[in-house]
Amino acid sequence: MVIKNIKSLIQVRDGQAWVAGAEMQNLPAIDNAYLKIEGNKILSFGPMAELSVLPDDKVIDASGCFVLPGFVDSHSHIIFAESREHEFIAKIKGASYAEIAATGGGILNSAKKLQQLSEDDLFMMAMERVDEVIRFGTCCLEIKSGYGLTLKDELKMLRVARRIGTESPLTIKTTFLGAHAIPKEYANREDYINLVINKMIPQVAEEHLADYIDVFCEKGFFTPEETEKIVLAGKAYGLIPKIHANQLHVSGGVEVGVKTGARSVDHLESMGEAQIEVLKQGSTMPTLLPGSAFFLNNAYPPARRIIDAGLPVALATDYNPGSAPAGKMSFMLSLACIKMKMTPEEAINAATINGAYAMDVLETHGTISVGKTASIIITKPIPSIAYMPYSFTGDFIGKVILNGAVVFEANG
């Protein structure tokens, strides 16, 4: 496959782990370019003057269009049983996220519904959402458990997530989030924590169902001490930490994440200067989820302060039924620019190369590099890269290519 006459080929890099601080403004590109794909890999690219086309090549003319790596969504809860629009109405009437959770709503409500469904039912429901995010340009997706909250149902969720990885063209990583909330039936929270550590983690590891372990480190959910205990138990079984941190309060999750070598700490709506300084001490990716702040009408993560401190950031959707019921990464770009004062270049870096680091898929995704997986977006003809976040409800995606095959074509 040859893509020719590309207006600009975006995110051309080789061998870089992430971009941070002022470097996030840099988005390497080749104008008037071509890109060659062989099988499922990027074979070559360069200026149009260097292109030679063979008679059997399938040629796509991208005149007026930009080409960039597919989006990497490194934080999602895309497997769930039902939507929660009744809670949406409660929020409109003044109920807080914490108040809804305290009355059995929120995570516990999703768990109750999910426990009633079979693996096949969950898979079919999730695949509808998977097809949706593919059309939105996502090529890699992290999927968490956490709506099971029993051994059987957490395993069920992770099996569905692994199945999505084999039956869809997305590149999938899975995360065990048994420590998402304490079920109501546990009068003694230590009993549930012991279940997570002594039964759930060993079984998840035995069946090779997860790449990561996550904990919702937040007031009313899991303390920093409990988070560290659970994370270390997961690390003993080879699970890499990724932590829900500082969503509603300065929770201690950032400190635990850096201390335990977490791949990422996610949310970060509540951040002081001390937490930013802690992030400088490790290689943990600050991952921002502006869709959640938008939907809950909460303060946004302080992206500018984090980047200006010399740190990287990644962007992800947090796609879930309660606090971020949307999987459109381009809308995260818009929120990043409009609400968090990131530049378009910073937002694209956060949604591609830095997201790939946060999901540990940088060897294969996140940049336009020879030998990487050919999972890319071809835009419709648009005036500039800045048009993507600027047109915040716009439909700018012309084609999505995953693993070297066209899987979505606008009006196609």
KOLMAR-524130 format. One record per residue (C-alpha): residue number from 1; residue in three letters; x, y, z. Coordinates in nm, 3 decimals, padded with zeros to 5 digits. Layout:
BEGIN
    n  res        u        v        w
  NUM  ALA        X        Y        Z
...
This chain:
BEGIN
    n  res        u        v        w
    1  MET   00.000   00.000   00.000
    2  VAL   00.127   00.346  -00.095
    3  ILE  -00.021   00.665   00.047
    4  LYS   00.087   00.954  -00.174
    5  ASN   00.053   01.332  -00.190
    6  ILE   00.021   01.356   00.189
    7  LYS  -00.014   01.722   00.284
    8  SER   00.195   01.655   00.594
    9  LEU   00.312   01.331   00.755
   10  ILE   00.298   01.395   01.128
   11  GLN   00.492   01.251   01.425
   12  VAL   00.793   01.121   01.234
   13  ARG   01.039   00.998   01.497
   14  ASP   01.280   00.717   01.568
   15  GLY   01.386   00.571   01.901
   16  GLN   01.241   00.828   02.139
   17  ALA   01.083   00.711   02.467
   18  TRP   00.855   01.009   02.530
   19  VAL   00.847   01.386   02.493
   20  ALA   00.841   01.616   02.795
   21  GLY   00.836   01.981   02.890
   22  ALA   00.914   02.228   02.611
   23  GLU   00.988   01.938   02.373
   24  MET   00.614   01.859   02.370
   25  GLN   00.573   02.161   02.141
   26  ASN   00.778   01.981   01.875
   27  LEU   00.584   01.766   01.629
   28  PRO   00.823   01.645   01.356
   29  ALA   00.665   01.631   01.011
   30  ILE   00.740   01.585   00.643
   31  ASP   00.534   01.801   00.407
   32  ASN   00.425   01.673   00.064
   33  ALA   00.509   01.318   00.166
   34  TYR   00.443   00.954   00.093
   35  LEU   00.413   00.649   00.319
   36  LYS   00.461   00.286   00.212
   37  ILE   00.313  -00.008   00.399
   38  GLU   00.413  -00.371   00.351
   39  GLY   00.200  -00.630   00.528
   40  ASN   00.120  -00.477   00.866
   41  LYS   00.436  -00.266   00.896
   42  ILE   00.552   00.077   00.787
   43  LEU   00.806   00.008   00.512
   44  SER   00.926   00.357   00.423
   45  PHE   00.829   00.722   00.398
   46  GLY   00.971   01.048   00.275
   47  PRO   00.914   01.344   00.044
   48  MET   00.710   01.283  -00.272
   49  ALA   01.014   01.354  -00.490
   50  GLU   01.163   01.023  -00.367
   51  LEU   00.855   00.806  -00.430
   52  SER   00.862   00.518  -00.676
   53  VAL   00.544   00.315  -00.728
   54  LEU   00.532  -00.047  -00.849
   55  PRO   00.253  -00.168  -01.080
   56  ASP   00.096  -00.389  -00.811
   57  ASP   00.096  -00.126  -00.536
   58  LYS  -00.240  -00.023  -00.396
   59  VAL  -00.228   00.357  -00.408
   60  ILE  -00.424   00.595  -00.185
   61  ASP  -00.416   00.961  -00.285
   62  ALA  -00.409   01.175   00.032
   63  SER  -00.404   01.514  -00.138
   64  GLY  -00.489   01.784   00.115
   65  CYS  -00.486   01.532   00.400
   66  PHE  -00.268   01.478   00.705
   67  VAL  -00.140   01.135   00.812
   68  LEU  -00.054   01.063   01.174
   69  PRO  -00.026   00.764   01.408
   70  GLY  -00.350   00.620   01.541
   71  PHE  -00.449   00.744   01.885
   72  VAL  -00.334   00.545   02.189
   73  ASP  -00.601   00.541   02.460
   74  SER  -00.415   00.419   02.767
   75  HIS  -00.703   00.433   03.018
   76  SER  -01.052   00.289   02.961
   77  HIS  -01.331   00.096   03.130
   78  ILE  -01.499   00.004   02.802
   79  ILE  -01.645  -00.325   02.933
   80  PHE  -01.961  -00.247   03.129
   81  ALA  -02.319  -00.370   03.149
   82  GLU  -02.539  -00.062   03.132
   83  SER  -02.526   00.312   03.089
   84  ARG  -02.594   00.528   03.398
   85  GLU  -02.789   00.824   03.268
   86  HIS  -03.011   00.821   03.580
   87  GLU  -02.699   00.922   03.773
   88  PHE  -02.637   01.188   03.511
   89  ILE  -02.976   01.335   03.600
   90  ALA  -02.893   01.312   03.972
   91  LYS  -02.575   01.510   03.906
   92  ILE  -02.773   01.776   03.720
   93  LYS  -02.991   01.807   04.030
   94  GLY  -02.686   01.859   04.251
   95  ALA  -02.566   01.518   04.369
   96  SER  -02.189   01.473   04.378
   97  TYR  -01.991   01.175   04.250
   98  ALA  -01.909   01.080   04.609
   99  GLU  -02.274   01.112   04.722
  100  ILE  -02.393   00.887   04.440
  101  ALA  -02.126   00.629   04.526
  102  ALA  -02.218   00.640   04.898
  103  THR  -02.578   00.543   04.822
  104  GLY  -02.483   00.234   04.620
  105  GLY  -02.458   00.403   04.283
  106  GLY  -02.148   00.454   04.078
  107  ILE  -01.902   00.167   04.062
  108  LEU  -02.113  -00.060   04.286
  109  ASN  -02.416  -00.010   04.063
  110  SER  -02.214  -00.106   03.755
  111  ALA  -02.082  -00.413   03.937
  112  LYS  -02.430  -00.527   04.031
  113  LYS  -02.546  -00.507   03.669
  114  LEU  -02.233  -00.667   03.523
  115  GLN  -02.252  -00.966   03.757
  116  GLN  -02.581  -01.064   03.593
  117  LEU  -02.436  -01.093   03.241
  118  SER  -02.249  -01.373   03.066
  119  GLU  -01.908  -01.334   02.905
  120  ASP  -02.065  -01.354   02.560
  121  ASP  -02.318  -01.082   02.641
  122  LEU  -02.045  -00.856   02.779
  123  PHE  -01.827  -00.920   02.476
  124  MET  -02.100  -00.833   02.227
  125  MET  -02.187  -00.513   02.414
  126  ALA  -01.823  -00.409   02.442
  127  MET  -01.756  -00.477   02.074
  128  GLU  -02.014  -00.216   01.976
  129  ARG  -01.809   00.040   02.169
  130  VAL  -01.484  -00.098   02.026
  131  ASP  -01.614  -00.049   01.672
  132  GLU  -01.705   00.307   01.769
  133  VAL  -01.361   00.400   01.901
  134  ILE  -01.195   00.249   01.593
  135  ARG  -01.398   00.489   01.377
  136  PHE  -01.272   00.768   01.604
  137  GLY  -00.911   00.679   01.519
  138  THR  -00.803   00.475   01.822
  139  CYS  -00.549   00.203   01.741
  140  CYS  -00.443   00.093   02.091
  141  LEU  -00.671   00.058   02.392
  142  GLU  -00.608  -00.029   02.755
  143  ILE  -00.906  -00.204   02.918
  144  LYS  -00.961  -00.234   03.293
  145  SER  -01.166  -00.471   03.500
  146  GLY  -01.317  -00.330   03.821
  147  TYR  -01.690  -00.368   03.763
  148  GLY  -01.688  -00.730   03.876
  149  LEU  -01.572  -00.703   04.239
  150  THR  -01.598  -01.080   04.285
  151  LEU  -01.336  -01.333   04.181
  152  LYS  -01.564  -01.483   03.916
  153  ASP  -01.671  -01.152   03.767
  154  GLU  -01.330  -00.986   03.766
  155  LEU  -01.195  -01.287   03.577
  156  LYS  -01.495  -01.268   03.344
  157  MET  -01.418  -00.905   03.257
  158  LEU  -01.052  -00.976   03.191
  159  ARG  -01.135  -01.275   02.970
  160  VAL  -01.362  -01.048   02.766
  161  ALA  -01.084  -00.789   02.741
  162  ARG  -00.836  -01.051   02.617
  163  ARG  -01.097  -01.174   02.366
  164  ILE  -01.135  -00.820   02.231
  165  GLY  -00.760  -00.826   02.174
  166  THR  -00.785  -01.137   01.958
  167  GLU  -01.112  -01.062   01.775
  168  SER  -01.071  -00.692   01.695
  169  PRO  -00.794  -00.511   01.507
  170  LEU  -00.710  -00.300   01.812
  171  THR  -00.390  -00.353   02.009
  172  ILE  -00.516  -00.426   02.362
  173  LYS  -00.353  -00.418   02.705
  174  THR  -00.550  -00.535   03.010
  175  THR  -00.550  -00.411   03.368
  176  PHE  -00.674  -00.584   03.683
  177  LEU  -00.868  -00.329   03.890
  178  GLY  -01.027  -00.546   04.156
  179  ALA  -00.948  -00.265   04.401
  180  HIS  -01.197  -00.026   04.240
  181  ALA  -01.438  -00.009   04.535
  182  ILE  -01.530  -00.207   04.849
  183  PRO  -01.854  -00.403   04.791
  184  LYS  -02.133  -00.322   05.038
  185  GLU  -02.144  -00.678   05.174
  186  TYR  -01.797  -00.642   05.324
  187  ALA  -01.842  -00.490   05.670
  188  ASN  -01.469  -00.536   05.723
  189  ARG  -01.277  -00.379   05.433
  190  GLU  -00.971  -00.590   05.516
  191  ASP  -01.167  -00.900   05.415
  192  TYR  -01.215  -00.765   05.064
  193  ILE  -00.855  -00.643   05.036
  194  ASN  -00.739  -00.990   05.140
  195  LEU  -00.963  -01.141   04.871
  196  VAL  -00.801  -00.915   04.610
  197  ILE  -00.449  -01.001   04.727
  198  ASN  -00.480  -01.370   04.814
  199  LYS  -00.735  -01.496   04.561
  200  MET  -00.788  -01.253   04.275
  201  ILE  -00.429  -01.157   04.194
  202  PRO  -00.296  -01.516   04.193
  203  GLN  -00.580  -01.635   03.969
  204  VAL  -00.545  -01.341   03.729
  205  ALA  -00.172  -01.414   03.705
  206  GLU  -00.221  -01.789   03.662
  207  GLU  -00.453  -01.733   03.365
  208  HIS  -00.230  -01.455   03.221
  209  LEU  -00.530  -01.223   03.205
  210  ALA  -00.369  -00.889   03.289
  211  ASP  -00.064  -00.682   03.205
  212  TYR  -00.117  -00.424   03.480
  213  ILE  -00.258  -00.384   03.830
  214  ASP  -00.453  -00.072   03.925
  215  VAL  -00.605   00.067   04.245
  216  PHE  -00.850   00.354   04.292
  217  CYS  -00.645   00.550   04.545
  218  GLU  -00.898   00.804   04.665
  219  LYS  -01.077   00.924   04.977
  220  GLY  -01.368   00.685   05.042
  221  PHE  -01.213   00.411   04.827
  222  PHE  -00.854   00.292   04.898
  223  THR  -00.593   00.461   05.114
  224  PRO  -00.231   00.510   05.004
  225  GLU  -00.125   00.234   05.244
  226  GLU  -00.383  -00.007   05.105
  227  THR  -00.290   00.094   04.751
  228  GLU   00.077   00.022   04.808
  229  LYS  -00.001  -00.314   04.969
  230  ILE  -00.220  -00.424   04.678
  231  VAL   00.018  -00.293   04.412
  232  LEU   00.317  -00.470   04.565
  233  ALA   00.117  -00.794   04.578
  234  GLY   00.047  -00.755   04.207
  235  LYS   00.411  -00.676   04.128
  236  ALA   00.511  -01.002   04.298
  237  TYR   00.309  -01.178   04.026
  238  GLY   00.457  -00.971   03.743
  239  LEU   00.177  -00.714   03.710
  240  ILE   00.294  -00.358   03.640
  241  PRO   00.128  -00.081   03.846
  242  LYS  -00.100   00.185   03.694
  243  ILE  -00.280   00.390   03.958
  244  HIS  -00.598   00.598   03.971
  245  ALA  -00.456   00.898   04.156
  246  ASN  -00.573   01.237   04.279
  247  GLN  -00.907   01.249   04.100
  248  LEU  -01.118   01.405   04.375
  249  HIS  -00.855   01.490   04.638
  250  VAL  -00.479   01.497   04.684
  251  SER  -00.498   01.127   04.764
  252  GLY  -00.138   01.010   04.796
  253  GLY  -00.171   00.810   04.476
  254  VAL   00.105   01.000   04.297
  255  GLU   00.351   00.926   04.574
  256  VAL   00.260   00.557   04.580
  257  GLY   00.281   00.540   04.202
  258  VAL   00.632   00.682   04.183
  259  LYS   00.747   00.479   04.484
  260  THR   00.625   00.151   04.333
  261  GLY   00.746   00.225   03.978
  262  ALA   00.401   00.264   03.826
  263  ARG   00.389   00.296   03.449
  264  SER   00.140   00.580   03.489
  265  VAL  -00.065   00.771   03.742
  266  ASP  -00.400   00.866   03.594
  267  HIS  -00.652   01.150   03.654
  268  LEU  -00.451   01.411   03.853
  269  GLU  -00.730   01.668   03.878
  270  SER  -00.604   01.747   04.231
  271  MET  -00.234   01.831   04.224
  272  GLY  -00.009   02.047   04.439
  273  GLU   00.349   02.149   04.371
  274  ALA   00.468   01.868   04.598
  275  GLN   00.309   01.605   04.374
  276  ILE   00.466   01.760   04.064
  277  GLU   00.805   01.746   04.234
  278  VAL   00.747   01.379   04.319
  279  LEU   00.677   01.300   03.953
  280  LYS   01.019   01.440   03.861
  281  GLN   01.181   01.165   04.069
  282  GLY   01.067   00.871   03.854
  283  SER   00.965   00.754   03.509
  284  THR   00.591   00.738   03.578
  285  MET   00.375   00.898   03.308
  286  PRO   00.120   01.158   03.426
  287  THR  -00.194   01.062   03.234
  288  LEU  -00.474   01.317   03.213
  289  LEU  -00.840   01.227   03.158
  290  PRO  -01.017   01.553   03.070
  291  GLY  -01.336   01.376   02.962
  292  SER  -01.402   01.286   03.325
  293  ALA  -01.347   01.642   03.446
  294  PHE  -01.577   01.767   03.168
  295  PHE  -01.858   01.524   03.248
  296  LEU  -01.840   01.567   03.627
  297  ASN  -01.790   01.943   03.594
  298  ASN  -01.477   01.917   03.809
  299  ALA  -01.152   02.109   03.794
  300  TYR  -00.927   02.001   03.508
  301  PRO  -00.580   01.854   03.565
  302  PRO  -00.312   02.128   03.571
  303  ALA  -00.154   02.027   03.242
  304  ARG   00.028   02.357   03.196
  305  ARG   00.195   02.341   03.537
  306  ILE   00.298   01.979   03.480
  307  ILE   00.443   02.042   03.133
  308  ASP   00.608   02.370   03.233
  309  ALA   00.779   02.179   03.515
  310  GLY   00.957   01.976   03.245
  311  LEU   00.737   01.667   03.269
  312  PRO   00.553   01.469   03.001
  313  VAL   00.177   01.411   02.994
  314  ALA  -00.042   01.157   02.818
  315  LEU  -00.410   01.190   02.728
  316  ALA  -00.674   00.916   02.752
  317  THR  -01.053   00.896   02.751
  318  ASP  -01.140   00.712   03.076
  319  TYR  -01.433   00.570   02.874
  320  ASN  -01.677   00.444   03.140
  321  PRO  -02.052   00.458   03.210
  322  GLY  -02.044   00.683   03.516
  323  SER  -01.795   00.965   03.477
  324  ALA  -01.677   00.965   03.113
  325  PRO  -01.923   00.796   02.875
  326  ALA  -01.728   00.883   02.560
  327  GLY  -01.439   00.719   02.378
  328  LYS  -01.353   00.990   02.126
  329  MET  -00.985   01.076   02.156
  330  SER  -01.017   01.379   01.929
  331  PHE  -01.251   01.535   02.185
  332  MET  -00.979   01.480   02.446
  333  LEU  -00.748   01.683   02.220
  334  SER  -01.006   01.963   02.216
  335  LEU  -01.051   01.959   02.592
  336  ALA  -00.674   01.956   02.638
  337  CYS  -00.641   02.271   02.430
  338  ILE  -00.956   02.456   02.540
  339  LYS  -00.965   02.367   02.908
  340  MET  -00.605   02.278   02.995
  341  LYS  -00.428   02.528   02.767
  342  MET  -00.220   02.270   02.587
  343  THR  -00.115   02.352   02.233
  344  PRO  -00.235   02.127   01.948
  345  GLU   00.119   01.988   01.915
  346  GLU   00.133   01.904   02.286
  347  ALA  -00.208   01.738   02.271
  348  ILE  -00.115   01.521   01.972
  349  ASN   00.211   01.417   02.139
  350  ALA   00.013   01.330   02.453
  351  ALA  -00.235   01.118   02.255
  352  THR   00.027   00.932   02.050
  353  ILE   00.389   00.889   02.163
  354  ASN   00.327   00.957   02.533
  355  GLY   00.013   00.746   02.539
  356  ALA   00.214   00.466   02.380
  357  TYR   00.468   00.494   02.661
  358  ALA   00.190   00.487   02.922
  359  MET   00.053   00.169   02.762
  360  ASP   00.397   00.018   02.693
  361  VAL   00.337  -00.017   02.318
  362  LEU   00.596   00.235   02.202
  363  GLU   00.802  -00.031   02.024
  364  THR   00.514  -00.079   01.780
  365  HIS   00.291   00.231   01.795
  366  GLY   00.277   00.601   01.874
  367  THR   00.505   00.737   01.599
  368  ILE   00.561   00.713   01.226
  369  SER   00.873   00.498   01.221
  370  VAL   01.004   00.232   00.982
  371  GLY   00.920  -00.113   01.113
  372  LYS   00.639  -00.002   01.343
  373  THR   00.286  -00.134   01.302
  374  ALA   00.099   00.043   01.025
  375  SER  -00.187   00.176   01.238
  376  ILE  -00.254   00.528   01.119
  377  ILE  -00.515   00.797   01.059
  378  ILE  -00.565   00.970   00.726
  379  THR  -00.764   01.287   00.779
  380  LYS  -01.009   01.438   00.538
  381  PRO  -00.871   01.746   00.360
  382  ILE  -00.827   01.996   00.645
  383  PRO  -00.633   02.324   00.662
  384  SER  -00.397   02.242   00.948
  385  ILE  -00.323   02.008   01.238
  386  ALA  -00.467   02.271   01.473
  387  TYR  -00.802   02.221   01.299
  388  MET  -00.835   01.884   01.473
  389  PRO  -00.880   02.019   01.829
  390  TYR  -01.028   02.346   01.700
  391  SER  -01.322   02.171   01.533
  392  PHE  -01.428   02.010   01.858
  393  THR  -01.738   01.836   01.720
  394  GLY  -01.592   01.799   01.372
  395  ASP  -01.558   01.475   01.182
  396  PHE  -01.211   01.505   01.030
  397  ILE  -01.115   01.136   00.999
  398  GLY  -01.115   01.013   00.642
  399  LYS  -00.963   00.666   00.683
  400  VAL  -00.837   00.449   00.967
  401  ILE  -00.573   00.188   00.885
  402  LEU  -00.500  -00.074   01.153
  403  ASN  -00.229  -00.336   01.109
  404  GLY  -00.190  -00.239   00.745
  405  ALA  -00.558  -00.275   00.651
  406  VAL  -00.821  -00.007   00.594
  407  VAL  -01.081  -00.072   00.868
  408  PHE  -01.282   00.249   00.836
  409  GLU  -01.343   00.487   00.549
  410  ALA  -01.567   00.792   00.577
  411  ASN  -01.865   00.752   00.348
  412  GLY  -01.713   00.421   00.243
